[in-house]
Amino acid sequence: MKKVVARQLKVKESEIKNELDFVKNLGADSFASIELVAAFEEEFDIEMDEGAALQVKTVGKAIEFITKTVEQKK
């Protein structure tokens, strides 16, 4: 998860903390956010509701969202 964020937002993986906000702390604009959703879908072989995914604001909430999505796929 953090590798994908680091690669997409061009930040060091070690700097990514669960409480960080994608926009306020990691510099994601709306285009980067959409690319991030696509990268998560590819990385974890899942399909996410893009609208719901874009409402997720922090790294920790994204982990929860993706975990839930992966579990529902099983």
C-alpha positions as CSV (number, residue, x, y, z in Angstrom):
1,M,0.0,0.0,0.0
2,K,2.7,2.5,1.0
3,K,4.8,1.5,-1.9
4,V,2.0,2.4,-4.3
5,V,1.5,5.8,-2.5
6,A,5.3,6.5,-2.6
7,R,5.5,5.6,-6.3
8,Q,2.4,7.6,-7.4
9,L,3.0,10.7,-5.2
10,K,6.8,10.7,-5.5
11,V,7.4,10.7,-1.7
12,K,9.7,8.5,0.4
13,E,7.9,5.4,1.7
14,S,9.4,6.0,5.1
15,E,7.6,9.4,5.2
16,I,4.1,7.9,4.7
17,K,2.2,7.6,8.0
18,N,-1.4,6.4,8.5
19,E,-2.6,9.7,9.8
20,L,-1.4,11.8,6.8
21,D,-3.9,13.4,4.5
22,F,-3.3,12.6,0.8
23,V,-4.0,16.2,-0.3
24,K,-2.9,18.3,2.7
25,N,0.2,16.3,3.7
26,L,1.2,14.4,0.6
27,G,0.4,16.9,-2.1
28,A,-2.1,14.8,-4.1
29,D,-4.2,16.9,-6.5
30,S,-7.5,15.6,-8.0
31,F,-5.6,14.1,-11.0
32,A,-3.1,12.4,-8.7
33,S,-5.9,11.0,-6.5
34,I,-7.6,9.4,-9.6
35,E,-4.3,7.9,-10.6
36,L,-3.8,6.6,-7.1
37,V,-7.1,4.8,-7.1
38,A,-6.2,3.2,-10.5
39,A,-2.8,2.2,-9.1
40,F,-4.5,0.6,-6.0
41,E,-6.9,-1.3,-8.3
42,E,-4.1,-2.6,-10.4
43,E,-1.8,-3.5,-7.5
44,F,-4.4,-5.4,-5.5
45,D,-6.4,-6.7,-8.5
46,I,-9.7,-5.1,-7.3
47,E,-12.3,-2.7,-8.6
48,M,-13.3,0.2,-6.3
49,D,-16.2,2.6,-6.4
50,E,-14.2,5.6,-7.6
51,G,-16.5,8.1,-5.9
52,A,-16.3,6.4,-2.6
53,A,-12.5,5.8,-3.0
54,L,-12.0,9.5,-3.7
55,Q,-13.7,10.4,-0.5
56,V,-11.0,8.6,1.5
57,K,-8.7,11.3,2.8
58,T,-6.0,9.6,4.9
59,V,-3.5,6.8,4.3
60,G,-5.0,4.8,7.3
61,K,-8.5,5.2,5.9
62,A,-7.3,4.1,2.5
63,I,-5.8,0.9,4.0
64,E,-9.1,0.2,5.7
65,F,-11.0,0.9,2.5
66,I,-8.8,-1.3,0.4
67,T,-8.7,-4.1,3.0
68,K,-12.5,-4.1,3.0
69,T,-12.7,-4.2,-0.8
70,V,-10.2,-7.1,-1.0
71,E,-12.1,-9.1,1.6
72,Q,-15.4,-8.5,-0.3
73,K,-13.8,-9.9,-3.5
74,K,-13.0,-13.2,-1.8
